[in-house]
Amino acid sequence: MKKKLFATILIFVMILTCFAGCSSNGNDNNPGGGSAVNYDDGFGENVLRITYDHECETGDPRQTTADYIIPMNIFDTLVMTVSTEDGGSELQPGAAETWEISEDGKTYSMHLRQGIKFTNGEELTADDVLYTVDSMLDPERSTLNSPWMDMLVGAQDVLDGKATTVEGKGVIIHDDYNFDLVLNESYAPFLATLSVPGWSILNREACDAADEAGGGKTGSFFGSEPEYTIGSGPFILKEWVLNDHIYLEANPDYWQGAPKIDGVLIKVVSDSDTEKMMFDQGQTDIFDLDNARHLISEYTASDQWKDCIVPKVTFGTTYLAINENIEPFEDVRVRKALQMSLDKQIILDTLYEGTGVIAHGIFPESMVGYNENLPEIPYDVEAAKKLMDEAGYADGFEMTIAMSSSDGNSTLELLQIIQEQWKAINVTVNIDQMDEASWYDVRATGELPMYTATWWGDFNDPDNFIYTFFSSASTKTRSFNYYNKDAIARIEAARHIIDEDVRMEEYRELEQLVIQEDAAWIPLFHLQKIRVVQPRVKGFVPHWAGWGDCSYYSVELTPAA
């Protein structure tokens, strides 16, 4: 069916709500009790109803790095990262049932489950894995997720148009169910990366048919037209009405068993007030409060909703970047003074309803290898003043924080609080609002002044954070200009350490060195995502990293009384 035009203080409290539903004193299909909800969308009662605040880009994992709600529900990955009850995560087998890693860390021998079927009837085999890699690297497609695969032997030749496949090099097929993934050099986090949506396994036959129907690779119907978007996951892309809704239907033949719900209805609703109205009326089942944080206390304090809150500390860090090429930020005493003179709890309480965890390093608490003994960065204005005096800036200085105009009021409000707090150490902050294109262009040159951002992890490994920011390739393009070359060399070497215990200890030492001793950036907090769910929703598990997009395979819906 083709698309038809039509016109987002709980820290660790109630975490078990993530794995259960919430209590209800009335009808399970109506939080207020009384008669069952009469849904106005034409779909059945056993359908989970959620909202999306914009039109989804695509269902093709090759062509998006933002909207993963379709890929995460209709495709399989070789490995899965799943949430654990303690708030962390762990790797589990996915389409690959088992694997072995060579002693040199370069070869991953993968063994597929037998009998996994795509919804066109094709069995998932090693050839589909090869197709997935080749198509992701294909320069004609201009894909966005090729970096997940460019470390495979032969990948660069495909990217450069010198070859059309990595077969026999980066992917060595032994038979339908057994193959090797071979890396140019060891990369310890590789197994974790196999769980990202960019590694969704695609079916060669289905994608070829979608390409042909769309007139070629660049016009392929894959990811846009439901009948051509074929996966092997728990749901099937069944219907897509532009600017109105997407419907994912349960896959009765899913290899882990059919979902307990009939489907997921994704309604496009761009306005948070409308989202609230629909949720309060029972027309939707999950309300993500990211874009309506002012409503958090309304729901958490409500007798009706307080047991229906699903909190999740995100696998991300909000921070202030420091450009060490700009005077006086080359002086570590100044950088430390800035770190110590921010009251982060006030910021959390003022802007985020207290829903977050103060950060003292770069790694979030659910990170594998997280250092629970990392010292705190104290809030100490007097100590900060002393450091400023020692650095020769007792009278302070004037500085600029740059922000993209596309970041909106929330970022501006954050910077205004920081602006006010740094007056205590005689620092005058000017906020420069730049257009988005200029902001990115200047940052890439290494000349952007201080700025704030949030980094959300893609896979659970320290490399995804510290290498992303402080490798030699990144420290300039992100306008950090971190000076410690020895630390950078250690960061780049750590990803190749095969002994996991040794590698994690190295990351703990590097975090303390880079963030605290060198004060190379200013950690602020790890925000908490808050959702409220209808009482009928049971078994909803947020994405392990706290993303807005997640799988809904575990959800059950209690029928109306």
LUMZAVO-855590 format. One record per residue (C-alpha): residue in three letters; x, z, y; residue number from 1. Coordinates in Angstrom, 2 decimals. Layout:
REM residues N
ala_X_Z_Y_NUM
...
END
This chain:
REM residues 561
met_0.00_0.00_0.00_1
lys_1.51_-0.97_3.35_2
lys_1.62_1.35_6.33_3
lys_-1.47_1.08_8.53_4
leu_-1.33_1.55_12.29_5
phe_-3.07_4.73_13.53_6
ala_-2.84_6.70_16.14_7
thr_7.79_24.64_14.03_8
ile_11.92_41.95_14.34_9
leu_12.03_40.35_10.72_10
ile_15.54_40.11_9.41_11
phe_15.43_41.06_5.77_12
val_11.89_42.43_5.63_13
met_9.37_40.82_3.29_14
ile_11.95_38.43_1.83_15
leu_10.12_38.58_-1.49_16
thr_7.22_36.85_0.24_17
cys_9.24_33.67_-0.19_18
phe_8.66_33.80_-3.91_19
ala_5.06_34.95_-3.90_20
gly_1.98_34.44_-1.83_21
cys_0.41_36.95_0.52_22
ser_-2.47_39.30_-0.01_23
ser_-6.00_38.50_1.06_24
asn_-9.09_40.60_1.50_25
gly_-11.45_37.64_1.62_26
asn_-11.89_34.24_0.12_27
asp_-8.52_32.92_-1.11_28
asn_-9.18_29.63_0.67_29
asn_-10.10_31.30_3.96_30
pro_-7.88_33.92_5.57_31
gly_-10.82_35.31_7.48_32
gly_-12.99_35.69_4.39_33
gly_-16.45_34.18_3.97_34
ser_-17.18_30.68_2.73_35
ala_-14.50_28.27_1.59_36
val_-12.84_25.93_4.08_37
asn_-14.42_22.50_4.39_38
tyr_-11.38_20.29_4.78_39
asp_-11.81_17.50_7.31_40
asp_-9.12_15.19_5.93_41
gly_-10.79_13.78_2.82_42
phe_-8.29_15.27_0.36_43
gly_-9.02_17.74_-2.42_44
glu_-8.76_21.51_-2.40_45
asn_-5.66_21.60_-4.65_46
val_-3.58_19.74_-2.06_47
leu_-0.99_21.55_0.04_48
arg_-1.45_20.74_3.72_49
ile_1.51_20.93_6.09_50
thr_2.38_19.49_9.50_51
tyr_5.26_17.39_10.83_52
asp_5.87_17.29_14.56_53
his_6.91_13.63_14.67_54
glu_6.59_10.40_12.73_55
cys_8.98_10.48_9.78_56
glu_11.87_8.00_10.11_57
thr_11.91_6.74_6.52_58
gly_11.74_7.82_2.91_59
asp_15.01_6.02_2.14_60
pro_17.84_8.58_1.84_61
arg_20.31_5.85_2.74_62
gln_18.78_5.43_6.18_63
thr_18.23_8.94_7.54_64
thr_20.21_12.08_8.24_65
ala_17.27_13.89_9.82_66
asp_13.96_13.46_7.96_67
tyr_14.42_14.48_4.34_68
ile_10.90_15.62_3.52_69
ile_10.18_12.50_1.43_70
pro_13.55_12.25_-0.38_71
met_13.55_15.96_-1.25_72
asn_10.19_15.59_-3.00_73
ile_10.29_12.17_-4.69_74
phe_13.90_11.82_-5.88_75
asp_16.32_13.67_-8.15_76
thr_19.93_14.55_-7.42_77
leu_22.62_15.05_-10.05_78
val_23.00_18.71_-9.10_79
met_20.53_21.06_-7.39_80
thr_21.20_23.90_-4.95_81
val_18.47_26.50_-5.37_82
ser_17.58_29.73_-3.57_83
thr_18.24_33.05_-5.27_84
glu_16.21_36.24_-4.81_85
asp_19.05_37.93_-2.90_86
gly_18.80_35.31_-0.14_87
gly_21.75_33.26_-1.35_88
ser_21.90_30.10_-3.42_89
glu_23.47_28.70_-6.54_90
leu_24.20_25.33_-8.11_91
gln_22.07_24.31_-11.09_92
pro_21.91_21.18_-13.21_93
gly_19.63_18.44_-11.94_94
ala_19.57_14.92_-13.35_95
ala_23.01_15.78_-14.73_96
glu_22.53_18.30_-17.51_97
thr_26.21_19.24_-17.85_98
trp_29.59_18.23_-16.43_99
glu_33.31_18.86_-16.71_100
ile_35.98_18.77_-14.01_101
ser_39.51_17.61_-14.76_102
glu_42.46_19.95_-14.22_103
asp_43.63_17.96_-11.20_104
gly_40.14_18.18_-9.64_105
lys_39.79_14.42_-9.29_106
thr_37.49_13.45_-12.18_107
tyr_33.95_14.76_-12.67_108
ser_32.59_13.83_-16.09_109
met_28.80_13.85_-15.79_110
his_26.24_13.92_-18.62_111
leu_22.69_12.86_-17.72_112
arg_19.53_14.30_-19.17_113
gln_17.87_11.83_-21.48_114
gly_14.29_10.80_-20.88_115
ile_14.08_11.15_-17.07_116
lys_11.71_8.41_-15.93_117
phe_11.25_6.73_-12.59_118
thr_7.62_6.20_-11.69_119
asn_7.95_2.46_-12.45_120
gly_8.65_3.42_-16.08_121
glu_12.40_2.81_-15.94_122
glu_14.64_5.50_-17.45_123
leu_17.25_7.05_-15.16_124
thr_20.67_5.97_-16.46_125
ala_24.29_5.82_-15.36_126
asp_23.66_2.33_-14.01_127
asp_21.24_3.80_-11.47_128
val_23.96_6.21_-10.33_129
leu_26.33_3.26_-9.91_130
tyr_23.66_1.34_-7.99_131
thr_23.06_4.36_-5.73_132
val_26.75_4.56_-4.84_133
asp_27.24_0.82_-4.34_134
ser_24.14_0.45_-2.18_135
met_25.08_3.47_-0.05_136
leu_28.50_1.93_0.60_137
asp_27.17_-1.60_1.15_138
pro_28.15_-2.59_4.73_139
glu_25.20_-4.98_4.95_140
arg_22.79_-2.05_4.77_141
ser_24.51_-0.03_7.54_142
thr_23.63_3.20_5.75_143
leu_23.98_6.64_7.32_144
asn_25.00_8.75_4.33_145
ser_28.05_6.86_3.03_146
pro_30.43_9.76_3.89_147
trp_29.07_11.63_0.87_148
met_30.57_8.93_-1.35_149
asp_33.51_7.51_0.55_150
met_35.97_9.80_-1.26_151
leu_35.35_7.89_-4.53_152
val_38.07_5.54_-5.71_153
gly_37.31_2.03_-4.48_154
ala_34.72_3.17_-1.93_155
gln_36.72_2.06_1.09_156
asp_37.07_-1.45_-0.29_157
val_33.28_-1.70_-0.56_158
leu_32.81_-0.30_2.93_159
asp_35.32_-2.84_4.24_160
gly_33.60_-5.72_2.45_161
lys_36.57_-6.34_0.16_162
ala_34.58_-5.46_-2.97_163
thr_30.92_-5.14_-3.94_164
thr_31.14_-2.28_-6.44_165
val_33.11_0.81_-7.39_166
glu_32.41_0.18_-11.07_167
gly_35.44_0.97_-13.22_168
lys_37.07_2.81_-10.30_169
gly_35.01_5.47_-8.56_170
val_32.23_5.28_-11.16_171
ile_33.31_4.73_-14.76_172
ile_30.35_4.28_-17.11_173
his_30.79_5.22_-20.76_174
asp_27.17_4.69_-21.83_175
asp_23.67_5.12_-20.42_176
tyr_24.03_8.90_-20.11_177
asn_27.73_9.57_-19.62_178
phe_29.92_8.54_-16.71_179
asp_32.82_9.73_-14.57_180
leu_32.96_10.13_-10.81_181
val_36.59_9.70_-9.79_182
leu_37.95_10.86_-6.42_183
asn_40.95_9.57_-4.50_184
glu_42.17_13.15_-4.22_185
ser_40.86_16.54_-5.23_186
tyr_37.98_17.84_-3.14_187
ala_36.83_21.27_-4.28_188
pro_33.33_21.19_-2.67_189
phe_32.44_17.84_-4.29_190
leu_30.10_19.34_-6.90_191
ala_28.09_21.08_-4.16_192
thr_27.80_17.82_-2.21_193
leu_26.09_16.17_-5.19_194
ser_22.97_18.20_-4.34_195
val_22.45_16.81_-0.82_196
pro_19.56_14.38_-0.18_197
gly_22.09_11.60_0.48_198
trp_22.89_11.74_-3.25_199
ser_19.28_11.04_-4.28_200
ile_19.42_8.77_-7.33_201
leu_17.76_5.40_-6.78_202
asn_16.50_2.93_-9.36_203
arg_18.20_-0.45_-9.29_204
glu_15.14_-2.44_-10.41_205
ala_12.80_-0.78_-7.91_206
cys_15.21_-1.19_-4.98_207
asp_15.89_-4.84_-5.82_208
ala_12.13_-5.48_-5.84_209
ala_11.76_-3.72_-2.49_210
asp_14.60_-5.78_-1.01_211
glu_13.04_-9.01_-2.23_212
ala_9.59_-8.08_-0.91_213
gly_11.03_-7.29_2.50_214
gly_13.06_-10.48_2.73_215
gly_16.46_-8.92_2.07_216
lys_18.45_-5.70_2.36_217
thr_17.95_-5.24_6.08_218
gly_14.17_-5.67_5.82_219
ser_13.72_-3.84_2.54_220
phe_10.36_-2.19_1.91_221
phe_12.09_0.70_0.17_222
gly_11.41_3.93_2.01_223
ser_8.56_2.54_4.08_224
glu_6.02_0.96_1.72_225
pro_4.74_3.46_-0.86_226
glu_4.36_1.00_-3.75_227
tyr_8.01_-0.02_-3.37_228
thr_9.44_3.48_-2.85_229
ile_10.09_4.60_-6.40_230
gly_11.70_7.88_-7.46_231
ser_11.88_10.24_-10.41_232
gly_11.07_13.49_-8.61_233
pro_8.05_15.81_-8.75_234
phe_5.96_13.78_-6.31_235
ile_5.15_10.12_-5.64_236
leu_4.91_8.55_-2.19_237
lys_1.28_7.46_-2.41_238
glu_0.03_6.82_1.12_239
trp_1.52_6.49_4.61_240
val_-0.66_6.02_7.68_241
leu_1.51_5.74_10.76_242
asn_1.20_8.58_13.26_243
asp_-1.44_10.23_11.12_244
his_-0.32_11.37_7.68_245
ile_1.84_10.92_4.60_246
tyr_0.49_11.81_1.18_247
leu_2.72_12.73_-1.75_248
glu_0.88_12.74_-5.07_249
ala_1.96_14.90_-8.01_250
asn_4.05_13.09_-10.62_251
pro_2.44_13.98_-13.98_252
asp_5.52_12.79_-15.89_253
tyr_8.15_14.75_-13.97_254
trp_10.89_15.89_-16.34_255
gln_10.56_19.58_-15.36_256
gly_6.78_19.42_-15.79_257
ala_4.03_18.27_-13.47_258
pro_3.57_20.20_-10.20_259
lys_0.77_22.76_-10.17_260
ile_-0.72_21.15_-7.08_261
asp_-2.29_17.70_-6.87_262
gly_-0.20_16.67_-3.91_263
val_1.22_17.37_-0.46_264
leu_-0.54_16.10_2.66_265
ile_1.84_15.85_5.62_266
lys_-0.13_15.66_8.87_267
val_1.62_14.38_12.00_268
val_0.88_16.94_14.73_269
ser_3.19_16.92_17.74_270
asp_1.66_19.81_19.68_271
ser_2.21_23.45_18.63_272
asp_-1.11_24.56_20.12_273
thr_-2.88_22.04_17.90_274
glu_-0.83_23.22_14.92_275
lys_-1.94_26.79_15.59_276
met_-5.58_25.81_15.90_277
met_-5.50_23.84_12.64_278
phe_-3.75_26.65_10.79_279
asp_-6.06_29.38_12.10_280
gln_-9.04_27.27_11.04_281
gly_-7.57_26.89_7.53_282
gln_-7.03_23.13_7.86_283
thr_-3.30_23.52_7.14_284
asp_-1.49_25.85_4.74_285
ile_1.92_26.46_6.33_286
phe_2.73_27.02_10.01_287
asp_6.43_26.69_10.87_288
leu_6.97_28.73_14.04_289
asp_10.26_27.16_15.08_290
asn_8.59_25.27_17.91_291
ala_6.26_28.16_18.72_292
arg_8.49_31.23_18.61_293
his_6.37_32.90_21.26_294
leu_3.70_33.22_18.56_295
ile_5.90_35.08_16.05_296
ser_4.89_38.55_17.18_297
glu_1.22_37.53_17.19_298
tyr_1.36_36.75_13.48_299
thr_3.83_39.43_12.34_300
ala_1.83_42.19_14.06_301
ser_-1.52_40.94_12.79_302
asp_-3.22_42.81_9.95_303
gln_-4.63_39.46_8.88_304
trp_-1.26_37.67_8.69_305
lys_1.53_40.24_8.46_306
asp_1.69_39.96_4.66_307
cys_1.73_36.16_4.86_308
ile_5.09_35.83_6.63_309
val_7.89_33.89_4.93_310
pro_11.22_34.55_6.68_311
lys_14.48_32.78_5.94_312
val_17.84_33.35_7.63_313
thr_19.13_29.84_8.17_314
phe_22.37_28.48_6.79_315
gly_23.56_27.73_10.28_316
thr_25.43_29.19_13.23_317
thr_24.61_28.97_16.93_318
tyr_27.78_29.04_19.01_319
leu_29.50_28.29_22.30_320
ala_32.32_25.75_22.12_321
ile_35.45_26.49_24.13_322
asn_37.61_23.62_25.41_323
glu_41.15_25.01_25.39_324
asn_42.42_22.12_27.51_325
ile_40.45_23.42_30.50_326
glu_42.01_26.21_32.56_327
pro_41.84_29.20_32.02_328
phe_40.61_28.79_28.43_329
glu_44.14_28.16_27.16_330
asp_44.59_31.94_27.48_331
val_43.37_33.78_24.39_332
arg_42.69_36.90_26.47_333
val_40.14_34.99_28.53_334
arg_38.49_33.59_25.42_335
lys_38.26_37.06_23.88_336
ala_36.84_38.48_27.11_337
leu_34.08_35.88_27.02_338
gln_33.33_36.73_23.40_339
met_33.08_40.47_24.12_340
ser_30.94_40.26_27.24_341
leu_27.83_38.70_25.70_342
asp_25.01_40.95_24.57_343
lys_23.78_38.79_21.71_344
gln_21.01_41.18_20.71_345
ile_19.45_40.85_24.16_346
ile_19.56_37.07_23.75_347
leu_17.91_37.25_20.33_348
asp_15.21_39.62_21.55_349
thr_14.51_37.66_24.72_350
leu_14.44_34.11_23.37_351
tyr_13.86_34.40_19.63_352
glu_11.60_37.42_19.14_353
gly_14.55_39.24_17.56_354
thr_14.51_36.90_14.56_355
gly_18.15_36.34_13.76_356
val_21.43_37.93_12.71_357
ile_24.30_38.44_15.15_358
ala_27.30_36.29_14.18_359
his_30.90_37.51_14.25_360
gly_32.50_34.52_12.58_361
ile_31.71_30.95_11.60_362
phe_30.17_31.42_8.14_363
pro_26.53_32.52_7.60_364
glu_25.81_35.42_5.27_365
ser_24.46_33.25_2.45_366
met_27.72_31.26_2.34_367
val_29.59_31.27_-0.95_368
gly_32.69_33.40_-0.39_369
tyr_31.15_35.14_2.65_370
asn_33.37_37.94_3.95_371
glu_31.17_41.01_4.29_372
asn_34.19_42.93_5.57_373
leu_34.81_40.64_8.55_374
pro_35.26_42.89_11.61_375
glu_32.57_42.79_14.26_376
ile_33.19_41.30_17.68_377
pro_32.07_44.24_19.83_378
tyr_29.93_43.97_22.92_379
asp_32.27_45.76_25.35_380
val_32.20_44.71_28.99_381
glu_34.87_47.21_30.05_382
ala_37.30_45.97_27.40_383
ala_36.53_42.42_28.50_384
lys_37.29_43.30_32.13_385
lys_40.63_44.74_31.05_386
leu_41.54_41.53_29.23_387
met_40.56_39.50_32.28_388
asp_42.80_41.68_34.46_389
glu_45.73_41.28_32.04_390
ala_45.25_37.51_32.14_391
gly_45.31_37.52_35.94_392
tyr_41.59_36.94_36.44_393
ala_40.33_40.32_37.58_394
asp_38.41_38.54_40.33_395
gly_37.00_36.09_37.81_396
phe_36.74_32.31_38.00_397
glu_34.21_29.51_38.19_398
met_33.39_27.43_35.13_399
thr_30.94_24.82_33.84_400
ile_28.74_24.73_30.76_401
ala_27.44_21.25_29.95_402
met_24.12_20.59_28.25_403
ser_22.25_17.48_27.25_404
ser_19.02_17.00_29.15_405
ser_17.38_16.21_25.81_406
asp_17.99_19.79_24.62_407
gly_15.08_21.05_26.68_408
asn_14.09_24.40_28.13_409
ser_15.18_26.56_25.20_410
thr_18.83_25.62_25.67_411
leu_18.58_25.97_29.44_412
glu_17.07_29.46_29.07_413
leu_19.88_30.45_26.70_414
leu_22.52_29.26_29.15_415
gln_20.82_31.03_32.04_416
ile_21.02_34.35_30.19_417
ile_24.70_33.71_29.43_418
gln_25.21_32.78_33.07_419
glu_23.74_36.12_34.14_420
gln_25.64_38.21_31.57_421
trp_29.05_36.78_32.48_422
lys_28.59_37.87_36.06_423
ala_29.57_41.32_34.75_424
ile_33.16_40.07_34.34_425
asn_33.09_38.05_37.58_426
val_32.68_34.67_35.90_427
thr_30.50_32.21_37.77_428
val_28.79_29.68_35.49_429
asn_27.53_26.31_36.66_430
ile_25.15_24.54_34.27_431
asp_25.62_20.78_34.23_432
gln_22.66_18.91_32.75_433
met_23.86_15.50_31.54_434
asp_21.95_12.65_29.95_435
glu_22.34_12.65_26.18_436
ala_24.48_9.51_25.93_437
ser_26.95_10.75_28.55_438
trp_27.13_14.17_26.91_439
tyr_28.17_12.68_23.57_440
asp_30.49_10.14_25.16_441
val_32.39_12.78_27.13_442
arg_32.53_15.15_24.16_443
ala_34.13_12.45_22.02_444
thr_36.97_12.12_24.56_445
gly_37.79_15.81_24.24_446
glu_36.91_16.48_27.88_447
leu_33.47_18.08_27.68_448
pro_33.33_21.60_29.19_449
met_31.91_24.51_27.27_450
tyr_28.58_23.82_25.53_451
thr_26.22_25.45_23.07_452
ala_24.97_24.02_19.78_453
thr_23.77_25.04_16.34_454
trp_25.42_23.76_13.18_455
trp_23.22_23.65_10.09_456
gly_25.08_23.42_6.80_457
asp_24.48_20.51_4.46_458
phe_26.03_22.08_1.37_459
asn_27.04_25.61_0.49_460
asp_30.78_25.66_0.97_461
pro_33.02_26.99_3.78_462
asp_34.54_23.52_4.12_463
asn_31.21_22.31_5.53_464
phe_31.71_24.59_8.52_465
ile_35.35_25.24_9.30_466
tyr_36.69_21.77_8.41_467
thr_33.83_20.12_10.31_468
phe_34.93_21.82_13.52_469
phe_38.62_22.61_13.24_470
ser_40.24_19.78_11.30_471
ser_42.68_17.63_13.24_472
ala_40.12_14.81_13.32_473
ser_37.37_17.02_14.75_474
thr_38.90_19.48_17.16_475
lys_39.34_16.84_19.87_476
thr_36.15_14.84_19.28_477
arg_34.14_18.06_19.52_478
ser_36.04_19.02_22.71_479
phe_37.57_22.18_21.20_480
asn_41.22_21.11_21.45_481
tyr_42.19_24.02_19.25_482
tyr_45.92_24.58_19.66_483
asn_46.93_26.30_16.39_484
lys_48.44_23.47_14.34_485
asp_49.41_25.77_11.48_486
ala_45.81_26.96_11.11_487
ile_44.56_23.36_11.21_488
ala_46.99_22.40_8.44_489
arg_45.73_25.30_6.32_490
ile_42.11_24.27_6.92_491
glu_42.85_20.73_5.78_492
ala_44.74_21.95_2.71_493
ala_42.09_24.48_1.66_494
arg_39.61_21.83_0.53_495
his_42.09_20.76_-2.17_496
ile_42.70_24.24_-3.66_497
ile_41.35_24.10_-7.20_498
asp_41.40_27.84_-7.95_499
glu_38.08_28.99_-6.47_500
asp_39.09_32.62_-5.92_501
val_42.25_31.57_-4.10_502
arg_40.30_29.08_-2.01_503
met_37.66_31.61_-0.95_504
glu_40.30_34.14_0.06_505
glu_42.03_31.48_2.14_506
tyr_38.75_30.75_3.94_507
arg_38.22_34.45_4.67_508
glu_41.66_34.65_6.26_509
leu_41.14_31.44_8.21_510
glu_37.78_32.59_9.58_511
gln_39.33_35.77_10.97_512
leu_42.33_33.89_12.34_513
val_40.45_31.04_14.04_514
ile_37.36_32.84_15.31_515
gln_38.63_36.33_16.06_516
glu_42.40_36.33_16.50_517
asp_42.53_32.93_18.25_518
ala_38.97_33.21_19.66_519
ala_38.59_29.44_19.28_520
trp_34.83_29.55_19.75_521
ile_32.13_32.08_20.57_522
pro_29.79_32.84_17.65_523
leu_26.31_33.85_18.76_524
phe_23.87_34.26_15.86_525
his_22.37_32.90_12.67_526
leu_18.73_32.26_13.51_527
gln_15.85_33.08_11.22_528
lys_13.13_30.56_10.43_529
ile_9.68_32.14_10.34_530
arg_6.72_30.57_8.59_531
val_3.23_31.93_8.09_532
val_1.25_30.72_5.07_533
gln_-2.37_30.80_4.06_534
pro_-3.28_33.48_1.48_535
arg_-4.00_30.78_-1.09_536
val_-0.36_29.63_-1.07_537
lys_1.70_31.10_-3.90_538
gly_5.27_30.44_-4.94_539
phe_6.44_28.75_-1.76_540
val_10.25_28.84_-1.64_541
pro_11.96_27.73_1.59_542
his_14.90_25.38_1.39_543
trp_18.00_27.36_0.46_544
ala_19.60_26.49_3.83_545
gly_16.47_27.21_5.85_546
trp_15.80_23.60_6.77_547
gly_12.33_22.66_7.93_548
asp_12.19_20.05_5.16_549
cys_12.06_21.39_1.62_550
ser_10.72_20.75_-1.86_551
tyr_7.17_21.87_-2.60_552
tyr_7.47_21.66_-6.37_553
ser_7.17_25.44_-6.87_554
val_3.93_25.85_-4.90_555
glu_0.65_26.91_-6.45_556
leu_-2.70_27.12_-4.66_557
thr_-5.24_29.77_-5.55_558
pro_-8.68_28.17_-5.87_559
ala_-11.50_29.27_-3.61_560
ala_-13.83_31.98_-4.91_561
END
